[in-house]
């Protein structure tokens, strides 16, 4: 299928997605970049696309990357550029290709990009054919070294692709930089730096105009100036505007303005950009932590990886919207993008939802880390990964991350590395004592590299602090590494907080990666100088598996399908301002009975042996809770009497209804109940939307629940559920979140887990009615109807 880019030059389509109707080959062919190459038997698909998630799961692959394959893949696309585009410049923009991408246009090689998480552009203009002659773009992806990451990275063109059209005088890619050097309640100074390029052979005279618009799109203030750039020249221009009575951006009120920049020549707009503007100011104080808009707040953060279970690394925007809303509900106000630059649209969402973001560049530097193949700390690790490209590419990749992302108000610091100092993986130092390995790289080398990386960040964004997440602060303290950072992240090292705060009085410390238990949060809550924490993790993720048959890591608040886990409710009890209460069953233990770990010890269902004693665990942010079994109170308990964060009761089990009632100021403020389920008899479907857009991108989440005759969820049900679809939609994935499930992710059936499944349905470009039907042996089936408009 041949695509026409545009029928005429229109400002409204300066940048358009270039995702549809690509051809794909899983495998290698050295001639696939050639124009006349026969690709008639290649598969036709839309981007983003992740070919690793298509499987199969095999034990012979690596535990670190989820037992899924890598490999080599080719993508090709034919398109026509009409004569109306002549005289314009045409760029192609890739937001992420994993990895070692090579790109050709009409057999002309454009370049290679090893790092799989960088966004980059190529200029197609010199090589394009016009009118009726076809153009062929070809992309090779080489992820043959599949055990190259400590988590699942995916493979292929897994993020969006765009075609960008400009004049020969144009704003350079990521050439607008908006800062707010002075902010008060009455006025905000807005500085706008514009980097422009003139590719004409003559001097160019033009006008630059900036408009600031409010959240509704209404223009508030503007400015303009006439400028000149020499032939074949580049130049930066600076303008300042003053915004009166600004609405300040914050997690509670993420108010967004926009800056519209226009380049006008001979009375015509020849280029423009729209840049988000969140007016906010912040700083880190060595003794009292993080301040936003003058208010001292704690970062209640989570780390996240980029996959979405059955969808792999090619995650639709609607999926991220659902996940972010749930994290917000848990009380999360900060996100660490671990351990690589995220999709740019995810940062747009963080701006709009009000998350504070740590944008992170790398998981390893010039020496490789262990990537476990057989299982965590088992066997011989692989050493493939970014380290082989670091020396040549790190400063380029870091620069491009900062340039791309620096206008996001959500971002409050840049991380140049994660656990670079992991003991003996790769660096070592005598301070490790008996664990010191003299054959490992010397730790002191980290200081010189961190200086170079911090310098790159400051060159392109001097307004935000530089950080890194340290795994062995004791070792790093023997080097210059921490001194090159503006704020220093401690991974799982709460025991050093007080000691290092005294020992290094000028060091700003925060928890860059932390455990999920209550003590880890108290280390933040009880120490003013600790700015916050980022728990591992917000969402379960593929890879970093402990060993076959387990295929994914399970520390999240949400599971792979985005369903709430018991941990979600526990963190909500610590972080949320909304009254909540939640109960579940946990084991009875005599030693440390107050220590209840909601990430793996609590099960939120009510089943047992009649009369046998059980322990009910309860998390809440209310002052007291009344526990009621089958209408009778078991007893009221106060939260303050349980300093470990979990209230509990020991009582004999009887089937029926167990209800927890949260009480504040003597009034009931919230409830949660569990009911004993009978045998499964039917399926229930719930879609998060009844309409989809006919745009080949919109997605519906259909939750499948297995119920008994009284509509109670049957937690233990693992029935295999079959799905069929009619109308203008397709099933793009079915997720059960079972860590040991190896069923084909592209099949139309899957076994339930904890009585649930999630089905992702994506619309086509046709209007009509989607009917999704589900069935299972011995269960009453169910269907859902979705209109595509």
C-alpha positions in Angstrom: 0.0 0.0 0.0 1.4 3.4 -1.0 0.7 6.4 1.2 0.5 10.0 0.2 2.0 12.3 2.9 -0.1 15.3 2.1 -2.0 16.9 -0.7 -0.9 20.4 0.1 1.2 22.3 2.6 -0.9 23.1 5.7 0.3 24.5 9.0 -2.1 22.3 10.9 -0.2 19.3 9.7 3.4 20.3 10.2 3.9 17.1 12.2 1.9 14.0 11.5 2.2 10.4 12.7 3.7 8.1 10.1 2.7 4.9 11.8 0.3 3.1 9.5 0.8 0.4 6.8 4.4 -0.6 7.3 5.7 -3.9 6.1 7.6 -6.1 8.5 10.0 -9.1 8.2 11.2 -11.0 11.3 14.6 -12.0 10.1 17.5 -10.6 8.1 18.0 -9.9 4.4 21.0 -7.7 3.3 19.1 -6.4 0.3 16.0 -5.3 2.2 17.0 -1.6 1.9 16.9 -1.6 -1.9 14.0 0.1 -3.7 13.2 -2.9 -6.0 13.3 -5.4 -3.2 10.3 -7.7 -3.3 8.5 -7.4 0.0 5.2 -8.6 -1.2 5.1 -11.5 1.3 6.0 -9.3 4.3 3.5 -8.7 7.0 1.5 -5.4 6.9 1.2 -3.8 10.3 0.9 -0.4 12.1 3.4 1.1 14.4 4.3 1.2 17.3 5.3 -2.5 17.1 7.2 -4.8 19.4 8.2 -8.1 17.8 9.7 -9.7 21.0 6.3 -9.7 22.7 5.0 -12.0 20.0 7.1 -14.7 21.7 7.3 -17.5 22.3 8.4 -17.7 25.9 11.3 -20.2 26.1 13.5 -21.2 29.0 16.5 -21.0 26.6 16.1 -17.2 26.5 17.1 -14.9 29.4 15.3 -14.5 32.8 16.5 -10.9 32.8 14.5 -10.1 29.7 11.4 -12.2 30.5 12.3 -15.4 28.5 11.2 -13.6 25.3 13.2 -13.6 22.1 15.2 -10.8 20.5 16.3 -11.1 16.9 16.6 -9.0 13.8 13.7 -7.3 12.1 13.2 -5.1 9.0 10.5 -2.5 8.4 9.7 -1.0 5.0 7.2 1.7 3.9 6.4 3.1 0.4 5.0 6.6 0.1 4.4 9.3 -2.4 5.3 13.0 -1.8 3.2 15.4 -4.0 4.8 18.3 -5.9 3.1 20.7 -3.5 5.8 19.7 -0.9 8.7 20.8 -3.1 10.5 23.6 -1.6 9.8 22.4 1.9 12.0 20.3 4.2 10.9 16.8 5.2 12.2 15.1 8.3 11.4 11.7 9.8 11.3 11.4 13.6 11.6 8.2 15.5 10.7 8.3 19.2 12.3 4.9 20.0 13.7 1.9 18.1 15.1 -1.0 20.1 17.9 -1.2 19.0 20.9 -0.7 16.7 18.6 0.9 14.1 19.8 1.6 10.6 17.7 3.7 8.3 17.7 4.1 4.5 15.6 6.3 2.2 15.6 5.4 -1.5 18.8 3.3 -0.8 20.5 6.3 0.8 21.9 5.4 4.2 20.7 8.0 6.8 22.4 6.7 9.9 22.6 4.3 12.8 21.4 4.7 16.4 22.5 2.0 18.9 20.6 3.2 22.0 17.0 1.8 22.0 15.5 4.6 24.0 16.6 7.8 22.2 14.4 10.0 20.0 16.1 11.1 16.8 15.4 12.7 13.4 16.8 12.4 9.9 16.5 14.9 7.0 14.8 13.1 4.0 14.7 16.2 1.8 17.8 15.6 -0.4 16.8 12.1 -1.4 13.0 12.4 -2.0 11.1 11.7 -5.2 8.0 13.8 -5.9 4.6 13.5 -7.6 4.0 9.9 -8.8 7.4 8.3 -8.1 7.4 6.2 -5.0 9.8 6.6 -2.1 10.9 3.6 0.0 12.1 3.9 3.6 13.7 0.9 5.2 14.7 0.3 8.8 16.8 -2.5 10.1 16.5 -3.4 13.8 19.2 -5.6 15.4 18.4 -7.0 18.8 20.1 -10.3 18.3 21.8 -10.1 21.7 18.5 -10.6 23.5 20.1 -10.9 27.0 21.2 -7.3 26.9 19.1 -5.7 29.6 18.2 -6.3 33.3 14.5 -6.0 32.3 12.3 -6.5 29.2 13.2 -3.9 26.6 11.1 -5.1 23.6 12.3 -5.1 20.0 11.4 -3.0 16.9 10.0 0.4 16.2 8.1 0.4 19.4 7.3 4.1 19.7 5.7 6.6 17.3 7.1 7.8 14.0 6.4 11.3 12.7 6.9 13.2 9.4 7.7 16.8 10.1 7.5 19.4 7.3 9.2 22.8 7.5 10.5 25.7 5.5 14.2 26.1 4.8 14.2 28.6 7.6 13.0 26.6 10.6 13.0 26.0 14.3 15.6 23.4 15.0 14.3 20.1 16.5 13.7 20.7 20.2 14.9 24.3 19.5 12.4 26.0 21.9 13.4 26.3 25.5 11.0 28.0 28.0 12.2 28.9 31.5 10.7 30.8 34.4 13.6 32.5 36.2 11.5 34.7 38.5 8.1 33.8 39.9 5.9 35.5 42.4 2.2 35.4 43.2 1.7 38.6 41.2 4.0 37.9 38.2 6.1 35.3 36.4 9.0 36.1 34.1 8.9 33.8 31.1 12.1 33.5 29.0 11.8 31.9 25.6 14.9 30.8 23.7 14.5 29.9 20.1 17.1 28.1 18.0 16.6 28.6 14.3 18.4 27.5 11.2 18.6 29.1 7.7 19.4 26.6 4.9 18.9 29.1 2.1 22.0 30.4 0.2 20.8 33.9 1.1 20.4 35.9 4.3 16.9 35.5 5.7 14.9 38.2 7.3 11.8 37.1 9.3 9.7 37.7 12.3 9.5 35.6 15.5 6.3 35.8 17.4 5.5 34.2 20.8 2.0 33.9 22.3 1.2 32.6 25.8 -2.2 31.0 26.0 -4.1 29.8 29.0 -5.4 26.3 29.6 -8.5 27.0 27.5 -6.4 28.2 24.6 -7.1 31.9 25.0 -4.2 34.2 24.2 -3.0 36.2 27.2 0.1 38.0 26.1 2.4 38.0 23.1 5.6 39.6 21.7 7.4 39.7 18.4 10.7 40.9 16.8 12.2 41.0 13.3 15.4 39.0 13.1 18.1 38.1 10.5 20.1 34.9 10.0 23.1 34.7 7.7 23.0 32.3 4.7 23.5 28.7 5.9 23.6 30.0 9.4 22.1 29.1 12.8 21.3 31.4 15.6 19.6 31.6 19.1 17.1 34.3 19.9 15.8 35.3 23.3 12.5 36.9 24.3 11.0 37.7 27.7 7.3 38.0 28.6 5.8 38.8 32.0 2.7 36.8 33.0 0.5 38.5 35.5 -1.3 36.6 38.3 0.1 33.2 37.2 -1.6 29.9 38.0 1.1 27.8 39.5 1.6 24.2 38.4 1.6 21.6 41.2 0.5 18.0 41.8 -2.7 19.2 43.3 -3.4 21.7 40.4 -1.3 20.9 37.3 -2.3 24.0 35.5 -0.7 24.2 32.0 -0.3 27.3 29.8 1.1 26.9 26.3 3.7 29.0 24.4 3.0 29.2 20.6 6.0 30.3 18.6 5.6 31.3 15.0 8.2 32.1 12.4 6.7 34.6 9.8 8.3 35.4 6.5 6.8 37.7 3.9 3.6 37.7 5.9 3.2 33.9 6.0 3.8 31.6 8.9 6.6 29.2 7.7 7.2 27.4 10.9 5.6 27.1 14.4 5.9 25.1 17.7 3.6 24.8 20.7 5.4 24.3 23.9 3.8 23.4 27.3 4.4 25.9 30.1 3.9 25.0 33.7 4.7 27.9 35.9 6.4 26.6 39.1 9.6 27.0 41.1 11.3 24.5 43.3 14.5 23.8 45.2 16.0 21.1 47.4 17.2 22.2 50.9 19.9 20.2 52.6 18.1 20.2 55.9 14.4 20.4 55.1 14.0 18.6 51.8 12.0 19.6 48.7 10.0 22.7 48.1 7.6 23.4 45.3 6.2 26.9 44.9 7.5 27.7 48.4 5.7 24.7 50.0 7.6 21.9 51.6 6.4 18.5 50.3 7.4 14.9 50.3 7.9 13.0 47.1 5.6 10.0 47.3 7.1 8.3 44.3 7.2 5.1 42.3 9.7 3.7 39.8 8.2 2.4 36.5 9.5 0.4 33.5 8.1 0.9 30.1 6.3 -2.3 29.2 2.6 -3.2 29.6 2.6 -7.0 29.9 1.0 -8.5 26.8 1.4 -5.3 24.8 5.2 -5.3 25.4 7.0 -2.0 24.9 4.5 -0.7 22.3 2.1 0.8 24.8 -0.9 2.9 23.5 -1.5 6.2 25.2 -4.9 5.1 26.7 -3.1 2.4 28.6 -0.8 4.9 30.2 -3.7 7.2 31.0 -5.4 4.4 32.9 -2.3 3.5 34.8 -1.4 7.0 35.8 -5.0 7.7 37.1 -4.7 4.6 39.3 -1.3 5.7 40.6 -2.7 9.1 41.4 -5.6 7.4 43.3 -3.0 5.7 45.4 -1.5 9.0 46.5 1.5 8.9 44.2 2.8 12.3 43.3 6.2 11.4 41.7 7.5 9.0 39.1 11.0 7.9 38.4 11.4 6.8 34.7 13.6 3.8 35.3 16.1 3.4 33.8 15.9 5.2 30.5 14.2 8.1 28.7 10.5 7.4 28.4 8.1 7.9 25.5 7.5 11.7 25.1 3.8 11.3 25.3 4.1 9.8 28.8 5.8 13.0 29.9 3.0 15.0 28.4 0.6 13.0 30.6 2.8 13.5 33.7 2.5 17.3 33.0 -1.3 17.1 32.8 -1.8 14.8 35.8 0.7 16.6 38.1 3.5 14.1 38.7 6.9 15.2 39.7 9.3 13.3 37.4 12.9 12.1 37.5 14.0 11.6 33.9 16.8 9.0 33.8 19.4 8.3 31.1 21.3 5.1 31.7 21.5 1.9 33.6 25.2 1.3 32.8 28.2 3.3 31.8 31.4 2.1 30.1 31.5 -1.3 31.9 28.6 -3.8 31.5 26.4 -5.1 34.3 25.4 -8.7 34.8 22.3 -9.7 32.8 21.1 -13.0 34.4 20.1 -15.7 31.9 19.2 -18.6 34.1 17.7 -16.6 37.0 18.7 -13.9 39.5 22.3 -14.5 40.6 22.2 -18.0 39.0 24.7 -19.4 36.5 26.8 -17.3 34.1 25.5 -13.8 33.3 25.5 -12.2 29.9 27.4 -8.9 29.5 25.8 -7.5 26.4 24.2 -4.0 26.6 24.7 -0.3 26.3 28.2 -0.3 27.7 29.7 -1.2 24.3 28.2 2.0 22.9 28.6 4.2 25.9 32.0 5.9 25.1 30.9 6.9 21.6 27.2 7.7 22.2 26.5 8.6 25.9 27.0 12.3 25.6 24.9 12.4 22.4 22.1 10.3 23.9 22.1 12.4 27.1 22.1 15.6 25.2 19.1 14.5 23.1 17.2 13.4 26.2 17.6 16.8 27.9 16.8 18.7 24.7 13.7 16.7 24.0 12.3 16.8 27.5 13.4 20.1 29.1 10.2 21.9 28.6 8.1 19.5 30.7 7.2 21.2 34.0 6.8 17.7 35.6 10.5 17.0 35.4 12.3 18.3 38.5 15.7 16.5 38.1 17.8 14.6 35.6 19.4 11.3 36.5 22.6 10.4 34.8 22.7 6.8 36.0 21.1 4.0 38.0 23.1 1.8 40.4 26.3 2.5 38.4 28.1 1.7 41.7 26.5 -1.7 42.3 29.2 -3.5 44.3 31.4 -5.6 41.9 28.8 -5.2 39.2 30.9 -3.7 37.7 33.0 -1.5 40.0 34.8 -2.4 43.2 36.8 -0.7 45.9 38.8 -1.8 49.0 36.2 -0.2 51.2 34.1 -3.3 50.4 36.4 -5.3 52.7 36.2 -9.0 52.1 33.9 -8.4 49.1 36.5 -6.4 47.3 37.5 -7.8 43.9 40.7 -6.3 42.6 40.0 -7.6 39.1 37.0 -5.4 38.7 37.1 -1.8 37.4 38.3 0.7 39.9 35.4 2.7 41.5 37.3 6.0 41.2 36.7 6.0 37.5 33.0 6.9 38.2 34.0 10.4 39.3 35.4 11.5 35.9 32.5 10.1 33.9 29.9 11.6 36.2 31.6 15.0 35.8 31.4 14.8 32.0 27.7 13.7 32.1 26.7 16.4 34.6 28.4 19.0 32.4 26.3 17.8 29.4 23.1 18.2 31.4 24.0 21.7 32.6 25.0 22.8 29.1 21.5 22.2 27.8 19.5 22.8 31.0 21.1 24.8 33.8 17.7 25.1 35.6 17.4 21.6 37.1 19.6 19.6 39.4 21.5 16.5 38.4 21.1 13.3 40.3 22.0 9.6 40.2 20.7 6.6 42.1 23.5 5.1 44.1 23.5 1.4 45.1 26.6 1.5 47.3 26.9 4.9 48.9 29.7 3.5 51.1 31.8 2.8 48.0 30.8 5.9 46.1 31.8 8.1 49.1 35.3 7.0 48.4 35.1 8.6 45.0 34.2 12.0 43.5 30.9 10.6 42.1 28.5 12.0 44.8 30.2 15.4 44.7 29.3 15.8 41.0 25.6 15.5 41.8 23.3 18.3 43.0 21.1 15.8 44.8 22.2 12.3 45.7 19.9 9.3 45.5 20.2 6.4 47.9 18.9 3.0 46.8 17.7 0.9 49.7 20.1 2.6 52.1 17.9 4.2 54.7 20.3 3.1 57.4 22.8 5.7 56.1 20.4 8.7 56.1 21.2 10.1 59.5 24.9 9.2 59.5 25.6 10.7 56.0 23.5 13.8 56.7 25.9 14.6 59.6 29.0 13.5 57.7 28.2 15.4 54.5 26.4 18.5 55.7 26.1 20.0 52.2 24.7 16.9 50.6 21.0 16.7 49.6 19.8 13.2 50.1 16.6 11.4 49.0 15.4 7.8 48.4 15.8 7.1 44.7 14.7 3.5 45.0 13.2 2.0 48.1 11.4 -1.0 49.5 7.7 -1.1 50.0 7.5 -1.7 53.8 6.4 0.8 56.4 9.8 1.5 57.9 11.1 2.7 54.5 8.4 5.3 54.5 9.0 6.3 58.1 12.6 7.0 57.2 11.1 9.7 54.9 8.3 10.9 57.1 10.4 11.2 60.2 13.4 13.0 58.6 12.9 16.5 57.4 16.1 16.4 55.3 14.8 13.4 53.2 12.9 14.8 50.2 11.0 11.6 49.5 11.2 8.1 48.2 10.6 6.2 44.9 9.4 2.7 45.8 10.2 -0.3 43.5 7.8 -0.4 41.7 4.6 1.3 40.7 3.7 -1.5 38.2 4.8 -5.1 37.7 7.0 -5.5 34.7 8.3 -8.2 32.3 11.8 -9.5 33.0 14.1 -9.4 36.0 12.6 -12.8 36.7 13.9 -15.0 39.5 14.1 -18.0 37.3 12.0 -20.2 35.1 9.0 -20.6 35.1 8.6 -17.1 36.6 8.7 -14.6 33.7 8.2 -11.2 35.3 8.9 -9.2 38.4 6.0 -8.7 40.9 6.8 -5.8 43.2 4.2 -3.4 41.9 1.2 -1.5 43.3 -0.5 -2.6 40.1 -0.1 -6.0 38.3 0.7 -6.4 34.6 -2.9 -5.8 33.7 -3.1 -2.7 35.8 -5.3 -4.3 38.5 -4.8 -3.1 42.1 -2.8 -5.4 44.3 -2.9 -5.4 48.1 0.2 -3.2 48.1 -1.7 -0.5 46.3 -4.1 -0.1 49.2 -1.3 -0.2 51.8 0.6 2.7 50.1 -2.7 4.5 49.7 -3.1 4.3 53.5 0.3 6.0 53.8 0.0 8.5 51.0 -3.6 9.4 50.2 -5.6 12.3 51.7 -8.8 10.5 50.9 -10.2 8.3 53.7 -9.8 4.7 52.9 -9.7 1.2 54.6 -8.8 -2.2 53.2 -8.6 -5.7 54.6 -7.2 -9.0 53.7 -5.8 -12.3 55.2 -2.3 -12.8 56.3 -0.4 -15.6 58.1 -0.3 -15.7 61.9 3.2 -15.4 63.1 4.5 -15.1 66.7 7.8 -13.3 65.8 7.4 -9.7 64.8 3.6 -10.0 64.4 3.3 -6.2 63.5 5.5 -6.6 60.4 3.0 -7.4 57.7 4.3 -7.1 54.1 1.5 -6.2 51.8 3.5 -6.9 48.7 3.5 -10.6 49.3 1.9 -11.6 52.6 -1.7 -10.3 52.2 -4.4 -11.9 50.2 -7.6 -9.9 49.8 -10.3 -12.6 49.8 -12.4 -14.3 52.5 -11.9 -18.0 52.4 -10.8 -20.6 55.0 -11.7 -23.5 57.2 -14.7 -23.1 59.4 -13.7 -22.3 63.0 -10.0 -22.1 62.3 -8.2 -19.0 63.6 -7.1 -16.6 60.9 -5.4 -13.2 61.0 -7.1 -10.2 59.3 -4.8 -7.4 58.2 -6.1 -3.9 57.8 -4.6 -0.8 56.3 -6.2 2.6 56.7 -5.5 6.3 57.1 -8.5 6.7 59.4 -8.0 7.0 63.2 -9.9 3.8 64.0 -11.5 0.8 62.4 -14.4 -1.5 63.4 -14.2 -5.0 62.0 -17.6 -6.7 61.5 -18.1 -10.4 60.7 -21.6 -11.4 59.5 -23.1 -8.4 61.2 -21.3 -8.6 64.5 -18.4 -6.4 65.6 -15.1 -8.2 66.2 -13.8 -5.0 67.9 -12.7 -1.5 67.2 -9.0 -0.8 67.0 -7.0 2.4 66.7 -4.4 3.0 64.1 -2.0 4.7 66.5 -1.7 1.4 68.4 -0.1 -0.2 65.4 3.1 1.8 64.6 4.1 -0.7 61.9 1.2 0.6 59.8 -1.1 -2.5 59.8 -4.0 -3.1 62.2 -4.8 -6.8 62.7 -7.3 -9.1 64.4 -7.0 -12.8 65.1 -10.4 -14.5 64.9 -12.1 -17.8 63.9 -13.0 -18.0 60.2 -16.7 -18.3 59.3 -17.9 -18.0 55.8 -20.0 -14.9 54.9 -19.2 -11.2 54.9 -16.2 -9.5 56.6 -16.5 -5.8 56.6 -14.1 -3.1 57.8 -15.5 0.3 58.7 -13.1 3.3 58.8 -14.0 5.9 61.5 -12.8 9.5 61.8 -14.1 11.9 64.5 -16.6 9.3 65.5 -18.2 9.1 62.1 -18.1 6.3 59.5 -16.0 7.6 56.5 -15.3 4.6 54.4 -15.8 0.8 54.2 -14.4 -2.3 52.6 -15.9 -5.8 52.6 -15.0 -9.3 51.5 -17.5 -12.0 50.8 -17.0 -15.7 50.7 -17.5 -16.9 47.1 -19.1 -20.0 45.9 -18.2 -22.0 42.8 -17.8 -20.0 39.6 -20.8 -19.9 37.3 -20.5 -16.9 34.9 -18.4 -14.3 33.3 -18.9 -10.6 33.7 -17.4 -7.9 31.4 -16.8 -4.3 32.1 -15.4 -1.9 29.5 -13.9 1.4 30.5 -15.6 3.0 27.5 -18.6 2.4 25.3 -17.2 4.4 22.4 -13.9 4.5 20.5 -12.5 6.8 17.8 -12.1 5.3 14.4 -8.4 6.3 14.3 -6.5 2.9 14.5 -5.2 4.0 17.9 -8.0 4.3 20.5 -8.1 1.4 23.0 -10.7 0.0 25.3 -9.9 -1.9 28.5 -12.3 -4.8 29.1 -12.1 -6.3 32.5 -13.3 -9.9 32.8 -14.4 -11.2 36.2 -15.4 -14.8 37.0 -18.4 -14.7 39.4 -20.5 -17.0 41.5 -24.3 -17.1 41.5 -24.4 -14.0 43.9 -22.0 -12.0 41.7 -19.0 -12.4 44.0 -15.6 -12.6 42.4 -14.2 -16.1 42.7 -10.6 -15.3 43.6 -9.3 -18.8 43.1 -10.8 -19.3 39.6 -8.3 -19.9 36.8 -10.7 -20.9 34.0 -9.5 -20.6 30.4 -11.5 -17.8 28.7 -11.9 -17.6 25.0 -12.6 -14.4 23.2 -14.0 -13.5 19.8 -14.6 -10.1 18.2 -16.9 -8.7 15.5 -16.9 -5.3 13.8 -14.2 -2.6 13.4 -11.9 -3.6 16.2 -9.1 -6.1 17.1 -8.0 -7.8 20.2 -4.4 -6.6 20.7 -3.7 -8.4 23.9 -5.1 -10.4 26.8 -3.3 -10.2 30.2 -3.8 -12.4 33.2 -0.8 -11.2 35.3 0.1 -14.7 36.3 3.9 -14.8 36.7 4.2 -18.4 35.5 1.8 -18.2 32.5 3.5 -18.9 29.2 0.5 -18.9 27.0 0.8 -17.2 23.7 0.3 -13.5 24.0 -1.2 -13.3 20.6 -3.8 -16.1 21.1 -7.5 -15.3 21.6 -7.7 -17.2 24.8 -6.0 -17.1 28.2 -6.4 -18.6 31.7 -7.7 -16.2 34.4 -5.6 -15.4 37.4 -7.2 -14.5 40.7 -10.5 -14.6 38.9 -9.7 -11.9 36.4 -8.4 -11.1 32.9 -7.9 -7.9 31.0 -8.6 -7.7 27.3 -7.3 -4.8 25.2 -9.4 -3.9 22.1 -8.2 -1.4 19.6 -10.4 0.4 17.0 -9.7 0.3 13.3 -10.3 3.3 11.0 -13.8 2.2 10.2 -17.0 3.3 12.0 -19.4 0.7 13.3 -20.2 -1.6 16.2 -17.7 -3.9 18.0 -19.1 -6.9 19.7 -16.6 -8.7 22.0 -17.8 -12.1 23.3 -16.2 -14.3 26.0 -16.9 -17.9 26.8 -15.5 -20.6 29.1 -16.4 -24.2 29.6 -19.1 -24.6 32.3 -19.5 -20.9 32.7 -22.2 -18.5 31.4 -20.6 -16.3 28.7 -20.8 -12.6 28.3 -20.5 -9.9 25.7 -19.9 -6.2 25.5 -20.8 -3.7 22.8 -18.6 -0.7 21.8 -19.4 1.9 19.2 -16.7 3.1 16.9 -17.2 6.7 15.7 
